Every structure is written in structure tokens, then in C-alpha cells.
Amino acid sequence: MSMEEVLNLTETCLETFTPSCMHVDNETCEVIPYPEKEDDYVLEFDEDGCFHRYQQEEKSSFIRYKQFSKAVGLIIIVLSSLGIVGNLISILVLAVKETKNCFNQLLIALNIFDSLHLVLAIFEGLRTDFSEVYNSITEPSPYFFPLVHYPFYRIWMCASIFLIIGVGVERYLAVCRPHHYRELQVRSHRALVYIIPSILAALALNFTRFLELTVGDWCIILDHCGCPNKRSSYTVPSELRNHPMYVLYYSNLAWLLFTGVIPFAVLIILNLQIYRSMQMVKRNLQKSSAMGAVGGAALRAVSVGKSTVNDQFPSEADQAETRRRKRVTQQNKECNLAFILICTVATFFVCHFPRVMTNVYEALIIKNEERCKAKKMQYVRLWYLHIIVAINLLLVLNASANLPIYLFGGKSFRASFISLFGLEKCTRRASNGNTN
């Protein structure tokens, strides 16, 4: 290749790499990876706490981090696959029983959002820790990561967060505002009132994600080694993504506010109100049971001696008892559904709280990172990379926990699950074994 052709190649490529011929295989023309070093020297920091990336990557601690990341990545792929299967089972059970129940329809949508997030979590695990597999899947389209994987991975997580708030509002109305809730029940497609805004809010919050990455060419100059030059596409941050104001106010503060502070505050308030109302309902049910027994006996005593013509109709005592039982059954059902919500929110808090804390930390060190980036150096420490890997696992765990939560907290769901999969005999055997 002439010098002019080399110059044209370097001008059309965002980055070029010219390896030494001793690191190029003469037969395959593949670049031989540089051997990993295990030097435990101390990183050299400048006055701003910055260091060169290659220094960190040559330490044995970084090699251990890569091994840790790959192990967690494998767990994420397996757990995500199991979570998708569990969510599909949950959707099947929820769709079979009481399909007109708004709460069940919201849980179906929540399971769909979580499953879509888990699918992309599998791709994220492959991209981060098994890049060869990921590249073989996405190689036909270099725009898959910047336009599909990267933005929708975050969109479906946000849609799930916002829908949990919607489920909280629905349960708040059912438990704390029952009269208003009964008026709303006559409206069709009530679930869409919560689902559609959740999706729109997630898209509005993440629409700039489609503009954060761009695809460029990476060229490897090999003609000096008697091999053809190679060109491959790769993803790089756009000017928008690198803008300091965008990073500070959107990537850190807005993300922290709309996916952390506001959801946490709203869910805490709603669940405290729901819990207090549940306690009040339980006390009222106990009083109602005691008064119902006394009142029913009195009404039955009064009704004795009435004409036999009225015997064919239910007595006032029977009618009152029927109404009381229906009210008790309905209130118990609403409380049980609220308990499912509380378990879901508790899992959400446990799994998302570390993510919120890392957002706070990122907001605090943003100025340091910008100074280091201007020097083409790094600031983020290795311990923080370990935490990010663990947080990704927690997010997958949160999206995969729906079926265990419903089986643990939902009496009606558990009964429908047993009936749908024909497990009545197994449960009877287990109960008989416990009795014996």
C-alpha cells in the first residue's frame, strides 16, 4: 500500500493501530494479544488523582477483577434466563385468573417490562464478559448496540420503575380510598391509565440515549508486515455524551432524581399509607366478626316464629351474614394484593438502593472525572468497577423475583398456580405428611 493510500485510510478511520510485526501471526495475519502482566506496582496518580488506564489494566488486581466480572456475567446470563421463564409463568397464571382485574393486568405489564429488560441484560452480560459471542451475534448490524441494546436496556428498566409506582397508586386507591376505587372499577381499560404513561415517561427520560453513541471505524495497519490492513466498526461516545453539562445534569442528576429519589419517596409514602390502612382493616374485620356473630344470633332469634310462607326466603340474619362475608372476603383480598405490592417494593428498594448510591457518588466525583478525561487519563477506581458489576446482578435479581414474590405473598395466585399446573395432589400429599 502506498503512503497516500495509508493516509486516506487513517483519515477515514476514527482510530488506527499499527502493531509491531512480532505481535502479528504470519499465517493468519491476526494480531496476537499482548501477554497479561501481573506487576503489583503502585499506581501513579497526578495532583488531580488521575492515572493512566494501561497502568491499571496491567496490575494483577485488574486481572482478578476481570475474572470476577466474567463469573458474575455468567450468573447474570443464567439468572436472567430463569427470570424470563418465571415471568412467563407469572403472566400465564395472571392471565388465566380474573383477567378483568386491574391489579393483575398491571402485574402482567410489569412482568413483560422486566422480561424485556432481562433479555437485554443477557446481551449486556455477553458484551461485557463474552465479547466474541456478542460480536458474532450483532456483527451483521453495528448499530444494534447504540440504537437498540444501549437505549432500550435503560428504557425497560425505567418503565418497570414507573409502573411499580402505578401499581402503588392502584393499591392505595383500593385500600385507602375504597369508595372512590369502586367508582373507578366500572371503567374499562383502567390498566392502560398506568401502563401507557409509564412507557411514555421512560421514553421521554431516555430519548437522548439514542444520540449518545456513534459508530466509527477502527483500522489496523498491517501492510508493513506483509498482511492486508483491517477495518472494523466499533462504538464511541458522541459529542453529546462527552459534553460536561450533559453528563452532570442529565446522566447524573436527572437520572438520580427520576429513577431514584422521586420513586423511592413516592413508594415510601404510598406503602406507609397502605400499611396503616391494612392494619385498620384487620382491626375492623375482627370487630365485624365478633359483632356479626352476636347480631346474627339476635336476628335469628327475632325471626323465629314467623310464618312458614317466608321460610322459603333468606332471613334478615342470613342476608346480613352474607353481606358481611362478602365484605370480609373482598377486604381480605385487597389486603393480600397490597401485601404483594409491599413485597415487590421491598425487593425494589433492596436491589436498587446501591444503584442510587452509586449515582450519588458519580455526581460527587464528576468534576474529577472531567479533569482526568481532559488529560486522557482515568479517575474511577477499581473497587468502584467491582460495585458496578454487583449492581448489575442486583438489577437482574429484582427483575427475576416476580414469581417467587407472588408465590410467597399471593394466596389467590398460589392457588391458581397449583390448579393450572395440576399440583393439587402434591400439595395434598405434603399436607398429609405434615399432619402425620
Order of alpha helices (4+ residues) and beta strands (2+ residues): alpha-beta-alpha-alpha-alpha-alpha-alpha-alpha-alpha-beta-beta-alpha-alpha-alpha-alpha-alpha-alpha-alpha
